[in-house]
Amino acid sequence: MRIGIDANPIVGDRGGVGWHTYHLLKTLLDLKEEVEFVGYVNPGSLRNGQLEGWEDRARLRWVEAGRLARYWRGPLDRLDLYHGTNFKLHTNGRFGGVITIHDLWLDRYPQYSAKLLGQRASFYRTRRAAHRARRVITVSEYSAQDIESLYGLPRERIVVIPNGVSEDFRPIVDRQDRDAIRRRFGLSTERFILFVGGADPRKNHQALLKAYALQSGRLGDWHLVLVGDIRHRFGDMQQTAMTLGLERRVHCTGRLPLADIRLLYANADLFVFPSLYEGFGMPVLEAMACGAPVVTSNRTALPEVAGDAALLVNPEDIAELGDTLVRVLEDRALQSALREKGFERARQFTWEKAARRTHALYRELCAERP
């Protein structure tokens, strides 16, 4: 069985889709099944025929091909099936193709699209690709319902395969780490609340900052560390903190490498993720895997991912969010219970499970006539 896979999200500065594709492809290869993969990347991505950061794998061949050239690569490379990992079906194998749709944030809220001509054309392209595909893979039951209702795709053609938690995320217990965090990020205290998501409006940093300001008297011992892009055309985390008079207690780090994010997760007194919309919500599970108590939103896929291992809040209720921060930080027994539940919850999501279910879908489709 030969599977073509859109590996372009792996190249360069990976976002959520990039890390999803990286871990899925790596784990599919680790399964040692008799499957060959052709990884398609844009021209200029390879050096001496290899992708930087990848070891040479016997069952993986890299191919450079642009969007138009890729259309012909399916028959040329004798693919059995093509997997579009990033919303697009660039080509097909002899048994067709599958696509992964992670969420419909911009289709649901097109006013936030940065595309020059808006979101409408992208909506129709993705919907058309979904109907052309043999199956649509998505990462949560919430996203499956969203795809069914917005794209009119029959539910039986949608397969839910949740993300895994990378083994890179684990507890780190070292007294010197807190001192290092204080020095690096300019904290005047060892205690801090962590947010990972940047200034993207759906991540809802403004509500978090307002809730933190509302409870500033009771949260005086805890600083707030915000990780991710500081500025977005719909908001600026640093400017919002200054407007609320929090500039000495709020620390905007910008984007950070994985090792730094893991260090912050593992040493945070509380991780807060009050997102307005998520197709999955990886930071919730990453924080849990590192031992942070979690407060997150009661919206979209987040309750499904968090289970009973986090406290859920209305992300638009500033008072409720502020009260919940205080409740967790003042109750050590609650913190301990959330940590233990978080470890257990995170262990339920592995990339091996995701890869095995994806491989089983490949097998199923290649055994059927399109």
Secondary structure, DSSP 4 states (H G I P E B T S, - for coil): -EEEEE-GGGSSS--HHHHHHHHHHHHHHHTT-S-EEEEEE-TT-EETTEETT----TTEEEEE--HHHHTTHHHHTT-SEEEESSS-----BTTBEEEE----HHHH-GGG---TT-SHHHHHHHHHHHHHSSEEEESSHHHHHHHHHHH---GGGEEE------TT------HHHHHHHHHHHT-SSS-EEEEESTT-GGG-HHHHHHHHHHTTTTTTT-EEEEEB-SEETTEEHHHHHHHTT-TTTEEEEES--HHHHHHHHHH-SEEEE--S--SS-HHHHHHHHHT--EEEESSTTHHHHHTTSSEEE-TT-HHHHHHHHHHHHT-HHHHHHHHHHHHHHHHT--HHHHHHHHHHHHHHHHTS--
